Amino acid sequence: MNHTEIITGASAGIGKALAKEFAGHHFNLLLVARSEDKLKNLCTELSESFGITARYFPLDLLADDAAEKVLGFVKDNGIDAAYLINNAGMGDAGLFEKSDLQKDENIIRLNVLTLMKMNRLFIPYLRENGGGTIVNIASTLAFAPTADEAVYAASKAFVLSFSQALFEETKKSNVSVLTVCPGVTDTDFFKNAGFALGQFKAATPESFVAFAYRSIVKKKALSIHRFSNKLTALFCRLATRKTVRKVFAAACKTES
Ligand SMILES: NC(=O)c1ccc[n+]([C@@H]2O[C@H](COP(=O)([O-])OP(=O)(O)OC[C@H]3O[C@@H](n4cnc5c(N)ncnc54)[C@H](OP(=O)(O)O)[C@@H]3O)[C@@H](O)[C@H]2O)c1
């Protein structure tokens, strides 16, 4: 029997591409996001194209009990989940002192709190269910404090640090916690975050998810998409904090 992969933020962008990639490898799917119609249409398309079982659970992951609800849905429906990709995320751009505080709170709630709770609830669930893999989607910005994206970059630094710690805690067990970092990828993320892609040359979501699939199958602790992003991460380790701050501030400057 094929196992089920849970993907959050699967109605658009990278999450939607992940759903297509894993359906192509005959995984059954449970897709989570707020946009019910998009999830429903995607499930129909993927189950017809690949002969898999694709289900969806429309849910706002900003809710306090979102992680409990996802686990409850899995248990209530007898879903044999072995993979969880915590992909849903949101960003913002501009000077922090002028930011929309509610949006900042939502970034921390979605990117940090809900992700943390999903890991806390699903590690024991997967362990009892015969083992599995959790993948937390971070970002190249996880490696550097980034002016004009201060809250978002800090949220992804949490994802990176937290997920790497969990990899060590779980590595001798039947559950793995992996981190995959996209660089700039061509989705609606930037429009939703309120800034233009500008100088950046974006990867396609399809190239990112093909890379992510290979990394997940190999159970790599940390995978960074594209050679240029790997170099960026290396630069962040070797350069002084002052240099890293300045380079990222210049590269990610917004108009505000
Ligand atoms: N694109 C990039 O360049 C890039 C680079 C580095 C890292 N990343 C990371 O990659 C992940 C995916 O980004 P993306 O580019 O695919 O973004 P996107 O195109 O904006 O898609 C975001 C997804 O998250 C879902 N989502 C947002 N808020 C939600 C909420 N409150 N509850 C449930 N679902 C929610 C959205 O669905 P609904 O609106 O239907 O809820 C959508 O499916 C994020 O974690 C992001 O930080 C992206």
PDBQT file of the ligand as one rigid body, heavy atoms in Angstrom, charges set to zero:
ROOT
HETATM    1  N1  LIG A 301       8.944  31.461  -3.458  1.00  0.00    +0.000 N 
HETATM    2  C1  LIG A 301      10.150  31.676  -2.954  1.00  0.00    +0.000 C 
HETATM    3  O1  LIG A 301      11.015  32.360  -3.574  1.00  0.00    +0.000 OA
HETATM    4  C2  LIG A 301      10.552  31.079  -1.642  1.00  0.00    +0.000 A 
HETATM    5  C3  LIG A 301      11.909  31.197  -1.258  1.00  0.00    +0.000 A 
HETATM    6  C4  LIG A 301      12.307  30.662  -0.053  1.00  0.00    +0.000 A 
HETATM    7  C5  LIG A 301      11.388  29.993   0.749  1.00  0.00    +0.000 A 
HETATM    8  N2  LIG A 301      10.090  29.894   0.346  1.00  0.00    +0.000 N 
HETATM    9  C6  LIG A 301       9.163  29.190   1.241  1.00  0.00    +0.000 C 
HETATM   10  O2  LIG A 301       8.498  28.179   0.519  1.00  0.00    +0.000 OA
HETATM   11  C7  LIG A 301       7.198  27.958   1.070  1.00  0.00    +0.000 C 
HETATM   12  C8  LIG A 301       6.150  28.016  -0.028  1.00  0.00    +0.000 C 
HETATM   13  O3  LIG A 301       6.206  29.306  -0.605  1.00  0.00    +0.000 OA
HETATM   14  P1  LIG A 301       5.524  29.644  -2.008  1.00  0.00    +0.000 P 
HETATM   15  O4  LIG A 301       6.527  30.400  -2.779  1.00  0.00    +0.000 OA
HETATM   16  O5  LIG A 301       4.890  28.454  -2.612  1.00  0.00    +0.000 OA
HETATM   17  O6  LIG A 301       4.401  30.667  -1.512  1.00  0.00    +0.000 OA
HETATM   18  P2  LIG A 301       2.944  30.984  -2.109  1.00  0.00    +0.000 P 
HETATM   19  O7  LIG A 301       2.946  30.817  -3.584  1.00  0.00    +0.000 OA
HETATM   20  O8  LIG A 301       2.562  32.295  -1.514  1.00  0.00    +0.000 OA
HETATM   21  O9  LIG A 301       2.027  29.809  -1.487  1.00  0.00    +0.000 OA
HETATM   22  C9  LIG A 301       1.809  29.770  -0.100  1.00  0.00    +0.000 C 
HETATM   23  C10 LIG A 301       0.946  28.571   0.236  1.00  0.00    +0.000 C 
HETATM   24  O10 LIG A 301       0.719  28.595   1.658  1.00  0.00    +0.000 OA
HETATM   25  C11 LIG A 301      -0.683  28.584   1.890  1.00  0.00    +0.000 C 
HETATM   26  N3  LIG A 301      -1.009  29.386   3.062  1.00  0.00    +0.000 N 
HETATM   27  C12 LIG A 301      -0.689  30.686   3.302  1.00  0.00    +0.000 A 
HETATM   28  N4  LIG A 301      -1.223  31.100   4.464  1.00  0.00    +0.000 NA
HETATM   29  C13 LIG A 301      -1.905  30.027   4.962  1.00  0.00    +0.000 A 
HETATM   30  C14 LIG A 301      -2.695  29.824   6.119  1.00  0.00    +0.000 A 
HETATM   31  N5  LIG A 301      -2.915  30.816   7.005  1.00  0.00    +0.000 N 
HETATM   32  N6  LIG A 301      -3.264  28.615   6.311  1.00  0.00    +0.000 NA
HETATM   33  C15 LIG A 301      -3.081  27.616   5.419  1.00  0.00    +0.000 A 
HETATM   34  N7  LIG A 301      -2.333  27.740   4.311  1.00  0.00    +0.000 NA
HETATM   35  C16 LIG A 301      -1.758  28.945   4.087  1.00  0.00    +0.000 A 
HETATM   36  C17 LIG A 301      -1.317  29.176   0.643  1.00  0.00    +0.000 C 
HETATM   37  O11 LIG A 301      -2.621  28.667   0.448  1.00  0.00    +0.000 OA
HETATM   38  P3  LIG A 301      -4.004  29.415   0.801  1.00  0.00    +0.000 P 
HETATM   39  O12 LIG A 301      -3.829  30.860   0.457  1.00  0.00    +0.000 OA
HETATM   40  O13 LIG A 301      -4.975  28.671  -0.037  1.00  0.00    +0.000 OA
HETATM   41  O14 LIG A 301      -4.219  29.165   2.250  1.00  0.00    +0.000 OA
HETATM   42  C18 LIG A 301      -0.404  28.616  -0.446  1.00  0.00    +0.000 C 
HETATM   43  O15 LIG A 301      -0.812  27.312  -0.774  1.00  0.00    +0.000 OA
HETATM   44  C19 LIG A 301       7.017  29.014   2.170  1.00  0.00    +0.000 C 
HETATM   45  O16 LIG A 301       7.318  28.453   3.421  1.00  0.00    +0.000 OA
HETATM   46  C20 LIG A 301       8.054  30.062   1.808  1.00  0.00    +0.000 C 
HETATM   47  O17 LIG A 301       8.494  30.794   2.951  1.00  0.00    +0.000 OA
HETATM   48  C21 LIG A 301       9.646  30.421  -0.809  1.00  0.00    +0.000 A 
ENDROOT
TORSDOF 0
